[in-house]
Amino acid sequence: MTWIDLPDDEANAQLSRLTASYRRAGRPVPAIVAAMKPSPSALRAVMQMNNAITFGGSVLGTRREEMIATVVSGLNDCFY
Amino acid sequence: MSHAEFLREHWNGEQDSFFRLMRGVQQLGKNSAGVIPELTRQGALDLFASVQGLDAQDVAILDYVAWLTLTPSQMSKEQVQRLWDVGLGDRQVHDVAMVAACFAFMNRVADGLGVAVFQEKRQEFAVELFGESVWQQHKQWA
């Protein structure tokens, strides 16, 4: 999933807490989230940033957020 | 679901215009080596303005986002003025910049670590959106 090796979802207590919602939902941790597992504190902070700015966190509405996301990623030639 | 898949599902206009937007955006990115020529700058505005399903605020937002992504050091107050001119307030301008920056950050993480996002079942959509060569490159990461 990434070029670097990643710890297991439950490798330590902090990672286990951060990935618990995905296990409860019965789906794997998204690849972009999993990529940040080597630093659980950074992963937690980035997840909080994403929730504050996107996923309906802005005043723009989800459609415009996704429109911006798609165009930024397209311009960066990035699948994500 | 990817961002593009979400956007396609919630697209107001014809699906053809959505794919035209995405192909146009790809082309803008490819033309962006070095300084963006003025012609390309106008081309971006023309592209966004021609896409069915985008209102005047959407067009202004995408124009701002495109140049923030491609030529961040050349941003100016005049570009914010274009957002004010279509009725956006300071909070909305702030959020446009934050959302664009947030996804640029996530793009760098994905590209820097080789994050494989698309699954095989999404191949057809991905190829239509980004082209066969980019899909093949992505598959090599997985």
HADDOCK unambig.tbl for C-alpha pairs under 7 A between the chains (distance, minus, plus):
assign (segid A and resid 1 and name CA) (segid B and resid 115 and name CA) 5.72 0.50 0.50
assign (segid A and resid 1 and name CA) (segid B and resid 116 and name CA) 5.25 0.50 0.50
assign (segid A and resid 1 and name CA) (segid B and resid 142 and name CA) 5.40 0.50 0.50
assign (segid A and resid 2 and name CA) (segid B and resid 113 and name CA) 5.75 0.50 0.50
assign (segid A and resid 2 and name CA) (segid B and resid 114 and name CA) 4.93 0.50 0.50
assign (segid A and resid 2 and name CA) (segid B and resid 115 and name CA) 4.82 0.50 0.50
assign (segid A and resid 2 and name CA) (segid B and resid 116 and name CA) 6.60 0.50 0.50
assign (segid A and resid 3 and name CA) (segid B and resid 113 and name CA) 5.76 0.50 0.50
assign (segid A and resid 3 and name CA) (segid B and resid 114 and name CA) 5.56 0.50 0.50
assign (segid A and resid 4 and name CA) (segid B and resid 113 and name CA) 6.79 0.50 0.50
assign (segid A and resid 31 and name CA) (segid B and resid 115 and name CA) 6.29 0.50 0.50
assign (segid A and resid 31 and name CA) (segid B and resid 116 and name CA) 6.59 0.50 0.50
assign (segid A and resid 31 and name CA) (segid B and resid 117 and name CA) 6.06 0.50 0.50
assign (segid A and resid 32 and name CA) (segid B and resid 110 and name CA) 6.43 0.50 0.50
assign (segid A and resid 32 and name CA) (segid B and resid 115 and name CA) 6.22 0.50 0.50
assign (segid A and resid 35 and name CA) (segid B and resid 115 and name CA) 6.84 0.50 0.50
assign (segid A and resid 53 and name CA) (segid B and resid 98 and name CA) 6.62 0.50 0.50
assign (segid A and resid 53 and name CA) (segid B and resid 99 and name CA) 6.02 0.50 0.50
assign (segid A and resid 54 and name CA) (segid B and resid 99 and name CA) 6.33 0.50 0.50
assign (segid A and resid 58 and name CA) (segid B and resid 95 and name CA) 5.90 0.50 0.50
assign (segid A and resid 59 and name CA) (segid B and resid 92 and name CA) 6.38 0.50 0.50
assign (segid A and resid 59 and name CA) (segid B and resid 95 and name CA) 6.94 0.50 0.50
assign (segid A and resid 60 and name CA) (segid B and resid 92 and name CA) 6.54 0.50 0.50
assign (segid A and resid 63 and name CA) (segid B and resid 7 and name CA) 6.55 0.50 0.50
assign (segid A and resid 65 and name CA) (segid B and resid 99 and name CA) 6.61 0.50 0.50
assign (segid A and resid 66 and name CA) (segid B and resid 3 and name CA) 5.53 0.50 0.50
assign (segid A and resid 66 and name CA) (segid B and resid 7 and name CA) 6.01 0.50 0.50
assign (segid A and resid 67 and name CA) (segid B and resid 7 and name CA) 6.30 0.50 0.50
assign (segid A and resid 68 and name CA) (segid B and resid 62 and name CA) 6.71 0.50 0.50
assign (segid A and resid 68 and name CA) (segid B and resid 65 and name CA) 6.97 0.50 0.50
assign (segid A and resid 68 and name CA) (segid B and resid 100 and name CA) 6.16 0.50 0.50
assign (segid A and resid 69 and name CA) (segid B and resid 3 and name CA) 6.60 0.50 0.50
assign (segid A and resid 69 and name CA) (segid B and resid 100 and name CA) 6.58 0.50 0.50
assign (segid A and resid 69 and name CA) (segid B and resid 103 and name CA) 5.80 0.50 0.50
assign (segid A and resid 70 and name CA) (segid B and resid 3 and name CA) 5.88 0.50 0.50
assign (segid A and resid 70 and name CA) (segid B and resid 4 and name CA) 5.47 0.50 0.50
assign (segid A and resid 71 and name CA) (segid B and resid 25 and name CA) 6.65 0.50 0.50
assign (segid A and resid 72 and name CA) (segid B and resid 66 and name CA) 6.93 0.50 0.50
assign (segid A and resid 72 and name CA) (segid B and resid 69 and name CA) 6.44 0.50 0.50
assign (segid A and resid 72 and name CA) (segid B and resid 100 and name CA) 6.46 0.50 0.50
assign (segid A and resid 72 and name CA) (segid B and resid 103 and name CA) 6.76 0.50 0.50
assign (segid A and resid 72 and name CA) (segid B and resid 104 and name CA) 6.55 0.50 0.50
assign (segid A and resid 73 and name CA) (segid B and resid 107 and name CA) 6.56 0.50 0.50
assign (segid A and resid 74 and name CA) (segid B and resid 22 and name CA) 7.00 0.50 0.50
assign (segid A and resid 74 and name CA) (segid B and resid 25 and name CA) 6.14 0.50 0.50
assign (segid A and resid 74 and name CA) (segid B and resid 26 and name CA) 5.67 0.50 0.50
assign (segid A and resid 75 and name CA) (segid B and resid 25 and name CA) 5.98 0.50 0.50
assign (segid A and resid 75 and name CA) (segid B and resid 26 and name CA) 5.81 0.50 0.50
assign (segid A and resid 75 and name CA) (segid B and resid 28 and name CA) 6.95 0.50 0.50
assign (segid A and resid 75 and name CA) (segid B and resid 29 and name CA) 4.60 0.50 0.50
assign (segid A and resid 76 and name CA) (segid B and resid 29 and name CA) 6.74 0.50 0.50
assign (segid A and resid 77 and name CA) (segid B and resid 26 and name CA) 6.98 0.50 0.50
assign (segid A and resid 78 and name CA) (segid B and resid 107 and name CA) 6.15 0.50 0.50
assign (segid A and resid 78 and name CA) (segid B and resid 111 and name CA) 6.99 0.50 0.50
assign (segid A and resid 79 and name CA) (segid B and resid 117 and name CA) 6.91 0.50 0.50
assign (segid A and resid 80 and name CA) (segid B and resid 107 and name CA) 6.24 0.50 0.50
assign (segid A and resid 80 and name CA) (segid B and resid 110 and name CA) 6.73 0.50 0.50
assign (segid A and resid 80 and name CA) (segid B and resid 117 and name CA) 6.32 0.50 0.50
